[in-house]
């Protein structure tokens, strides 16, 4: 199937599912579209069992999507930029200590807990997985998905300080998590001995390089936007910043996600304050809000449809069920440690560890990273476990977070 027909099919399905959700469940659009995608996938699987050869055709279509490349090399740049575009930099700087701690110390702690827990638990299910693969799984499932988290925060009316911590952490730990994943994958492919110095150098190159590219390209776009007063040109410049900046970061093997976050923060704060007219701000927000809604709908549709390609291995599904509470416990500990360390110098919202644990949704990024693993039984296992954790986090945690928030703050 060619690109236009494929894109048309996905947009048609996403729009239909969004309409059906609005008329029936009235859930947040992303969750509703994903659930209808799940129902659609289950329907195709059922029809396959009844003798209709529809699932094979669906598999061919999904295989042509290349989900991991579509997200990591396409959608992610737009979604991270628009997420950062609406983060208040002053609020973020006030919470820089917790945000950076959660996105660095917290993510590494979570990766280690999940990785080693997986390594010791799976043999009891008759499944063998190397420690390096277990750590890779820990790295891809530890970052909270900024797309899912930001969609969640639109629905919940959290205190500003808590909202900034959750949103800021989700934007930055995504970039850090992808960098850590890439480093571990390189170790897997090279079969080289682990080296702390090489790990630090690679991490610094990816993370700091991405931040530098995001700052430079964002500043160039900011100066260009300041020099004109035409909202069409200014929106086009912001679009060029996202696509060009992400591509430039990838060319220099730096973190594209971190580059997009930095660019989005710069344009959303300095650009909005000093370089845009009121008319431009309104049109810019409308444009990027529409892009955000369309891409979110397509992304969560793909998450729902991916059920078709998940493997029918009962021990894998059981492993996924067991890992759900393990991942939640790792999240709780990884948030709790920085909170306890920082409590001596700053105050936190009541029940912050519990709230940030439950708001830590996993989404398309984790699935995309799992799909990017080398073909083999390890990939099938990790993909199945990842899929189950993602569905649980989006449906169960996503739908219950607002209630938990109200209960915790009452």
PyMOL commands that set and color helices and strands:
alter all, ss='L'
color gray80, all
select helices_A, chain A and resi 3-23+29-49+55-65+67-85+89-94+96-125+131-142+146-155+160-190+196-226+231-251+256-275+278-309+314-342+352-358+364-371+377-409
alter helices_A, ss='H'
color red, helices_A
deselect
rebuild
show_as cartoon
